[in-house]
Amino acid sequence: MVPLKKSICIIGSGIAGLHLAYALKEDFDVTVIERHTTEEIRSGRIMSTQVHFGSTRKRENRFNMPNWGEQSLIESIHITIGNQKLFAGMLQEPALSVDQRLYYTHSMKDLAEKGVSFRVEKVDKERAEALLDTFDLVIDCTGKNGPLFPFPIEPKLSPFPTPQRKCIVGYFTGIQANDPLGVSVTVLPGLGEMFEIPALTEQGPVTILFLMAIQNTELDAFKGITNAEVFTRKMSDAVQKFFPDVYKRLDVETFKLSDEKSFLQTAVTPVIRKPYLMVDEKLVVGCGDSVFLNDPITGQGCNLSSFCAEQLYETLIEFKHSKWDEEIGKSYWNRTKQYVTEVTEWTNAMTEPLPEHVVQLLLQGAQDQVKANQIAQWFANPTKAFEAFFSRLNV
């Protein structure tokens, strides 16, 4: 007699939830609970920015997730400090950015066709605890809005009581792509940063302009703007004033949002939590932003979520036939803690003025393409960035 598969409930269908559903569906009975329908997500507002670096794309291939083709592949990282363009470092493996409205809905439909159960339901904390009686394991993947369970905060990794930046995002057409195609990172000391990201949307290729403004500075000039046309004009003005390299490639006549809901303003208070706890003698785990919420400044959100989803998958497969108790939670945290720590400490450091030795490394990159390529790899492999910032080793 074939034993029954253990049942797993994933609350949330963001990067962590979707990657887990793909990874776990062959070995377990998986149910995903999402508060929005696919149509609501598809026609809704953008949720964030995202860059899937090489390691995340490998995981997507490993778990047979949808393939997005070769269009708009990100090959490089362009670094500018102030008005001085330093270099374009080449990535070892191409990255990709896909509008999450498209990525999520396409994946949800694909998973449903492959036997994963989806339920549209808004889960509150009381309902979340009730799910423990129905499933062998509940995974909290509620993202920035979570968590639903009281996962304990890790104080050393959560030093900020308030957001360090205002996040101002728009998906635009009318910008000539940079060459080689890549993410442009511009650091304006004392004001904030800007990331220019080529991305795929339902409407085709776009350019994401992502301002990270230190609050109450001149860059933080979008307060109260809710109208798409006003937002577009304000972004054009900001690019002209602060980011001349981007403005040179902007066509004022055709510069516009890719759709009426492709802009966003938000602020994130980063906080890291221990990703497991026992509730009424049952294990609960968290994955993704619900427990590992970093500042967006290093673009690691979806990559960290994907990494931790894979580590949780590996843990559950290893202990597939064991009792899922606190020891399983500890094993999962042990698998993820070092990497979470490295990503978080590098990200937190990036919200502060750059250390002098890091500035010197960036200046070296302007003179040495090999060094430039190594610096570009910080974003694809944050362990290298952590070493550069804190170990004073060569990048």
C-alpha positions in Angstrom: 0.0 0.0 0.0 1.4 3.4 -1.0 1.6 5.7 2.0 -0.3 9.0 1.8 1.7 12.0 0.9 2.2 14.5 3.6 0.1 17.7 3.1 1.6 21.1 3.0 -0.1 24.5 3.0 1.7 27.5 1.5 0.2 30.8 2.4 1.1 33.3 -0.3 2.1 33.0 -3.9 5.0 35.3 -4.3 8.5 34.1 -5.2 9.0 32.0 -2.1 5.5 30.4 -2.3 5.7 29.7 -6.0 9.2 28.2 -6.0 8.2 26.0 -3.0 5.1 24.8 -4.8 7.1 23.8 -7.9 9.8 22.1 -5.8 7.4 20.2 -3.5 4.6 19.2 -5.7 6.0 15.9 -6.8 6.6 14.6 -3.2 3.8 16.2 -1.2 0.2 17.2 -1.4 0.5 20.9 -1.9 -2.2 23.6 -1.4 -1.4 27.3 -2.0 -3.7 29.9 -0.4 -3.6 33.3 -2.1 -5.8 36.3 -1.2 -6.0 37.5 -4.8 -7.2 35.8 -8.0 -4.9 35.6 -11.0 -7.0 38.2 -12.7 -6.7 40.6 -9.8 -2.9 40.1 -9.8 -2.6 40.4 -13.6 -4.6 43.6 -13.8 -3.4 45.1 -10.5 -0.6 47.4 -9.5 3.1 46.5 -9.8 4.4 45.0 -6.5 8.1 45.7 -6.6 11.2 45.4 -8.7 13.0 42.1 -9.3 16.1 40.7 -10.9 16.5 37.0 -11.1 20.3 36.4 -11.1 21.9 33.2 -12.5 21.5 31.1 -9.3 17.8 31.8 -9.2 17.4 31.0 -12.9 19.2 27.7 -12.3 16.7 26.9 -9.5 13.8 27.8 -11.8 15.2 25.4 -14.4 15.8 22.7 -11.7 12.1 22.8 -10.7 10.8 23.1 -14.3 9.4 26.5 -13.9 8.2 28.5 -16.9 11.0 29.6 -19.3 10.9 33.2 -20.3 13.2 32.9 -23.4 16.2 35.0 -24.3 14.6 38.4 -24.6 15.9 41.3 -22.4 18.6 39.2 -20.7 20.6 41.3 -18.3 24.3 40.9 -19.1 26.0 43.5 -17.0 26.0 45.9 -14.0 26.8 49.6 -14.7 28.2 51.5 -11.8 28.0 55.3 -11.5 28.9 57.5 -8.4 27.5 61.0 -8.6 27.9 62.0 -12.3 30.9 59.8 -12.9 30.2 56.6 -14.8 32.9 54.2 -13.6 32.3 50.9 -15.5 30.1 48.2 -16.8 31.0 44.9 -15.3 29.9 41.7 -17.0 27.9 39.0 -15.2 29.1 35.4 -15.5 25.6 34.3 -16.2 22.8 36.5 -17.6 20.0 37.6 -15.3 16.4 38.4 -16.1 13.6 40.7 -14.7 10.0 39.8 -15.3 7.0 41.9 -14.1 5.7 39.9 -11.2 2.1 40.4 -12.3 3.0 38.3 -15.4 5.4 36.0 -13.6 3.0 35.1 -10.7 -0.1 34.6 -12.8 1.6 32.5 -15.4 3.2 30.3 -12.7 -0.1 30.0 -10.8 -2.0 28.8 -13.8 0.8 26.4 -14.7 0.9 25.0 -11.2 -2.8 24.5 -11.2 -2.6 22.5 -14.4 0.1 20.4 -12.8 -2.1 19.4 -9.8 -1.3 22.0 -7.2 -4.5 23.1 -5.3 -5.1 26.9 -5.1 -7.6 28.6 -2.8 -8.5 32.3 -2.9 -8.8 33.3 0.7 -7.6 36.1 2.9 -5.9 34.5 5.9 -5.7 36.3 9.2 -3.7 35.1 12.2 -6.7 33.2 13.7 -7.4 31.4 10.4 -3.7 30.6 10.0 -3.6 28.8 13.3 -6.7 26.9 12.3 -4.9 25.6 9.2 -2.5 23.7 11.5 -5.2 21.2 12.2 -5.7 20.5 8.5 -2.2 20.2 7.2 1.0 18.4 8.2 2.9 21.7 7.7 2.0 25.3 7.2 4.6 27.6 5.5 4.2 31.3 5.9 5.1 33.0 2.6 3.0 36.1 3.1 5.9 38.4 2.0 6.2 42.0 3.1 2.7 42.0 4.6 3.6 39.1 7.0 4.2 37.2 8.9 1.1 35.7 10.2 3.0 33.8 12.9 5.2 35.3 15.6 8.5 34.2 14.3 11.1 35.7 16.7 13.2 38.7 15.4 17.0 38.3 15.1 18.1 41.6 16.7 21.7 41.6 15.4 20.4 41.4 11.8 17.5 43.9 12.3 19.2 47.1 13.4 16.7 49.6 11.8 13.5 50.6 13.5 12.3 52.5 10.4 12.7 52.4 6.6 16.1 53.6 5.3 14.8 54.6 1.9 11.6 55.7 0.2 11.1 53.3 -2.8 9.8 55.0 -5.9 9.2 52.7 -8.9 7.9 53.0 -12.4 7.9 50.7 -15.5 8.5 52.9 -18.5 8.8 52.9 -22.3 10.7 55.5 -24.2 14.2 54.9 -22.9 16.9 53.5 -25.1 18.6 50.5 -23.5 22.1 50.9 -22.1 24.9 48.9 -23.8 25.7 46.2 -22.9 22.2 45.6 -21.7 22.2 45.6 -17.9 21.3 47.1 -14.6 22.5 50.6 -14.0 23.3 51.5 -10.4 23.8 55.2 -9.6 24.8 56.2 -6.1 24.2 59.9 -5.2 25.9 60.4 -1.8 23.5 62.0 0.7 20.5 61.6 -1.6 20.0 58.0 -2.4 20.3 55.7 -5.4 18.7 54.9 -8.7 18.5 51.5 -10.4 17.7 51.2 -14.1 16.5 47.7 -14.9 15.5 46.2 -18.3 12.4 44.0 -17.8 9.8 41.9 -19.5 6.1 42.7 -19.1 2.8 41.7 -20.7 3.2 44.7 -22.9 6.7 43.7 -23.9 10.2 45.0 -22.9 10.3 48.0 -20.5 12.8 49.9 -18.4 12.2 50.0 -14.7 13.4 53.2 -13.0 13.7 52.6 -9.3 14.6 55.5 -7.1 15.7 54.8 -3.5 15.5 58.2 -1.9 16.8 59.0 1.5 13.7 60.4 3.1 13.3 64.2 3.2 16.1 64.9 0.7 15.7 66.5 -2.7 15.3 63.1 -4.3 12.3 62.3 -2.1 10.1 64.5 -4.2 7.1 62.2 -5.0 5.1 62.6 -1.8 1.3 62.4 -2.4 1.5 61.6 -6.1 -1.1 59.1 -7.1 -1.7 60.2 -10.7 0.2 58.3 -13.5 0.7 61.4 -15.6 2.0 63.5 -12.7 4.2 60.6 -11.6 5.7 60.4 -15.1 6.4 64.1 -15.3 8.0 64.1 -11.9 10.2 61.1 -12.9 11.3 62.8 -16.1 12.2 65.9 -14.1 14.2 63.8 -11.5 16.1 61.9 -14.2 17.0 65.1 -16.0 18.2 66.7 -12.8 20.0 63.9 -11.1 20.8 61.2 -13.7 22.1 62.7 -16.9 23.4 59.4 -18.3 19.9 58.0 -18.3 18.3 61.2 -19.5 20.5 61.2 -22.6 18.7 58.0 -23.6 15.2 59.2 -22.7 12.9 60.3 -25.5 10.7 62.9 -23.9 8.0 62.4 -26.6 7.5 58.7 -26.0 8.5 58.4 -22.3 5.5 57.0 -20.5 4.4 54.3 -18.0 3.9 50.9 -19.6 0.4 50.9 -18.1 -1.7 53.0 -15.7 -0.8 50.7 -12.7 2.9 50.3 -13.4 4.1 52.7 -10.7 4.5 52.4 -6.9 5.7 54.2 -3.8 6.5 52.3 -0.7 9.0 52.0 2.2 10.3 48.9 3.8 11.6 48.4 7.4 14.0 45.5 7.0 13.7 42.8 9.6 15.1 39.2 9.9 13.3 36.6 11.9 14.2 33.0 12.9 12.1 31.1 10.3 10.5 28.5 12.5 8.5 28.0 15.7 6.2 25.6 17.4 2.5 26.4 17.7 0.4 24.0 19.7 3.1 21.4 19.3 3.1 21.7 15.5 6.0 23.1 13.5 5.4 26.2 11.4 8.1 27.6 9.1 8.4 30.9 7.2 10.1 31.5 3.9 10.8 34.6 1.8 10.1 38.2 2.9 7.8 37.1 5.7 10.9 36.1 7.7 13.9 37.4 5.7 12.9 41.0 4.7 15.9 43.0 3.5 16.1 46.6 2.2 15.7 46.5 -1.6 18.9 48.4 -2.2 20.9 45.4 -3.3 18.2 43.8 -5.3 18.3 40.5 -3.4 14.7 40.0 -2.4 13.6 37.4 -5.0 17.0 35.7 -5.0 17.1 35.3 -1.2 13.5 34.0 -1.3 14.4 31.5 -4.0 17.5 30.4 -2.2 15.6 29.8 1.1 12.8 28.0 -0.7 15.3 25.6 -2.2 16.9 25.0 1.3 13.5 24.4 2.8 12.7 21.9 0.0 16.0 20.1 0.6 15.3 20.0 4.4 11.8 18.6 3.9 13.0 16.0 1.4 15.7 14.9 3.7 13.3 14.4 6.6 10.4 13.3 4.3 9.5 10.3 6.4 10.4 11.8 9.8 8.2 13.6 12.2 8.2 17.3 11.4 9.1 18.9 14.6 11.4 21.7 16.0 14.5 19.8 14.9 13.4 20.1 11.3 13.0 23.9 11.8 16.5 24.1 13.3 17.9 22.2 10.3 16.3 24.6 7.9 17.6 27.6 9.8 21.1 26.1 10.0 21.0 25.6 6.2 20.1 29.2 5.6 21.5 31.3 8.4 25.0 32.0 7.0 23.7 33.1 3.6 20.9 35.2 5.1 23.5 36.8 7.4 25.8 37.7 4.5 23.1 39.1 2.3 21.6 41.1 5.2 24.9 42.6 6.5 26.0 43.6 3.0 22.5 45.1 2.3 22.4 47.0 5.6 25.9 48.4 4.9 24.8 49.6 1.4 22.2 51.8 3.1 25.0 53.7 4.8 27.8 55.8 3.1 30.1 53.4 1.3 33.3 52.5 3.2 36.4 54.1 1.8 38.0 50.7 0.9 34.9 49.9 -1.1 35.0 53.2 -2.9 38.6 52.4 -3.8 37.6 49.0 -5.1 35.0 50.7 -7.4 37.6 53.1 -8.6 39.9 50.2 -9.4 37.0 48.7 -11.4 37.1 51.8 -13.6 40.7 51.0 -14.6 40.5 47.2 -14.7 37.8 45.2 -16.6 38.5 42.0 -14.6 38.0 43.9 -11.4 34.8 45.5 -12.8 33.5 42.0 -13.7 34.2 40.8 -10.2 32.3 43.7 -8.7 29.3 43.0 -11.0 29.3 39.5 -9.5 28.6 40.9 -6.0 24.9 41.2 -7.0 24.8 37.7 -8.4 26.8 36.2 -5.6 26.4 38.3 -2.4 28.9 36.2 -0.5 31.6 38.0 -2.6 30.1 41.4 -1.7 30.1 40.4 2.0 33.8 39.5 1.7 34.6 42.7 0.0 32.8 44.8 2.5 33.8 43.0 5.7 36.8 40.8 5.1 38.9 43.3 3.3 39.8 40.6 0.9 40.1 41.0 -2.9 36.7 40.9 -4.5 
